[in-house]
Amino acid sequence: MPAARDSHTTTDTVIVGAGPIGLELAVSLKHLGVDYIHLEAGNIAHTVSWYPKRTRYFSSPARIAIAGVPLITDNGEKATREQYLAYLRGVVEQFDLDVCCYEPVQQLERQTNDRFLLTTPRGSYDASHVVLAIGDMHAPRRLDIPGEDLPHVSHYFDEPHQYFRQKLLIVGGKNSAVEAALRCHHAGADVTISYRGRRFDPKSVKYWLLPEIEALIEHKQIHFIPESEVESITEERVCLRVGDKPFCPPADFVLLMTGYVQDPTLFRMAGVTLHGENHAPLVDERTMMTDVPNFFVAGTAAAGTQHKFRLFIENCHPHVRKIVRAITGQTPPAELVNTAAETFGLAES
Ligand SMILES: Cc1cc2nc3c(=O)[nH]c(=O)nc-3n(C[C@H](O)[C@H](O)[C@H](O)COP(=O)(O)OP(=O)(O)OC[C@H]3O[C@@H](n4cnc5c(N)ncnc54)[C@H](O)[C@@H]3O)c2cc1C
């Protein structure tokens, strides 16, 4: 972790967050000569970096490419997490983007002169425009049940090897739960899935995974406990409620694939109105400016905490063009912003 320092910098624009959309925005601002600072809590694409290893994107490479740089995968397949991370590192190198990594914004204040003061462990920044491109997955959606923090319980799936010949109970019924179940089953884990639904929703599971998981369940290769809720977890067992009956199967490991929530703190500090079930920032979709003047949101951060996924990389590229126009009055060169959303009509649903 870089050493703390106590600097103060004045700039025109601060971008917070160097995920795919924050990076695409930086390329355009740099191209137009805007004086900007780019702050990132981890290294670039931190969210992508904690995906399970070798996760394969459901979007085609063309839809998640940024800044006009083609994402080429061998035989045109969907990219993996590792390929996309390498690709994003390449984009940063190609445009020599200056990203201040390991510099989380912890304080944000709108000053009386309508400028913004942002504070990190390494310094403070005074800016007239701020863009929050902080994403929407900052912490796991907790179940708040006894045993949730035991060492054999996790909200993050990394890779399957550690579950070889272990009893693994996975909680969840969407893509991440199904993908973890299949990969761990094929790695020799004894997998049980607890899901509060009766059956998996085809809209929430990648189409190429559903037939396989349903066949494995039908042939009792994977145990499936539908309409079940987790009540507590002990060192040896997971106590479920199935209908009105308790059922406590044994488990050596537990994966709680229950999704993630957005941390709205920076929006609240700026005075942005959060609305709806997702607590999404109130935004003018023509400019991506929030209801606080010169305070913008880009990428999935605009969706708040997503229950039903609405925003992805592939339909957030237009945010870049809107924000650059609002800040500079200029339109970024067409080749610098991915047009997949327009081309494929991937409007925000
Ligand atoms: C397993 C998995 C598979 C997915 N597959 C796809 C897919 O196929 N197609 C698709 O379009 N989307 C997919 N997504 C969703 C995709 O990850 C997100 O849509 C994407 O990461 C959003 O990009 P972003 O730039 O908006 O935000 P993020 O990538 O989340 O980047 C936000 C950045 O902001 C930083 N940050 C947060 N808070 C602060 C702070 N206070 N100070 C400084 N920095 C901060 C974070 O560290 C992070 O690097 C998938 C997600 C998961 C988990």
The ligand as a Gaussian input file, in Angstrom:
#p B3LYP/6-31G(d) Opt

LIG

0 1
 C      -19.323000     -12.801000     -11.716000
 C      -19.760000     -11.571000     -12.499000
 C      -19.936000     -11.655000     -13.885000
 C      -20.334000     -10.494000     -14.610000
 N      -20.501000     -10.596000     -15.961000
 C      -20.848000      -9.469000     -16.666000
 C      -21.005000      -9.524000     -18.094000
 O      -20.860000     -10.563000     -18.727000
 N      -21.354000      -8.374000     -18.764000
 C      -21.535000      -7.173000     -18.116000
 O      -21.826000      -6.170000     -18.790000
 N      -21.400000      -7.092000     -16.740000
 C      -21.063000      -8.224000     -16.035000
 N      -20.940000      -8.154000     -14.674000
 C      -21.215000      -6.878000     -14.020000
 C      -19.950000      -6.027000     -14.110000
 O      -18.995000      -6.483000     -13.212000
 C      -20.221000      -4.713000     -13.680000
 O      -21.302000      -4.327000     -14.451000
 C      -18.986000      -3.826000     -13.943000
 O      -17.927000      -4.205000     -13.113000
 C      -19.423000      -2.426000     -13.743000
 O      -18.400000      -1.576000     -14.154000
 P      -18.275000      -0.144000     -13.462000
 O      -17.075000       0.494000     -14.090000
 O      -19.575000       0.551000     -13.498000
 O      -18.024000      -0.475000     -11.913000
 P      -16.972000      -1.420000     -11.219000
 O      -16.307000      -2.350000     -12.173000
 O      -17.667000      -1.987000     -10.056000
 O      -15.821000      -0.409000     -10.730000
 C      -16.018000       0.452000      -9.664000
 C      -14.643000       0.796000      -9.103000
 O      -14.833000       1.825000      -8.119000
 C      -13.925000       1.574000      -7.066000
 N      -14.433000       2.260000      -5.873000
 C      -15.562000       1.968000      -5.175000
 N      -15.693000       2.812000      -4.122000
 C      -14.604000       3.657000      -4.160000
 C      -14.146000       4.745000      -3.334000
 N      -14.834000       5.137000      -2.250000
 N      -12.995000       5.361000      -3.662000
 C      -12.271000       4.971000      -4.762000
 N      -12.650000       3.950000      -5.584000
 C      -13.813000       3.306000      -5.280000
 C      -13.926000       0.045000      -6.932000
 O      -12.776000      -0.416000      -6.258000
 C      -13.994000      -0.405000      -8.396000
 O      -12.712000      -0.635000      -8.955000
 C      -20.563000      -9.278000     -13.937000
 C      -20.400000      -9.200000     -12.527000
 C      -20.007000     -10.340000     -11.810000
 C      -19.830000     -10.254000     -10.318000

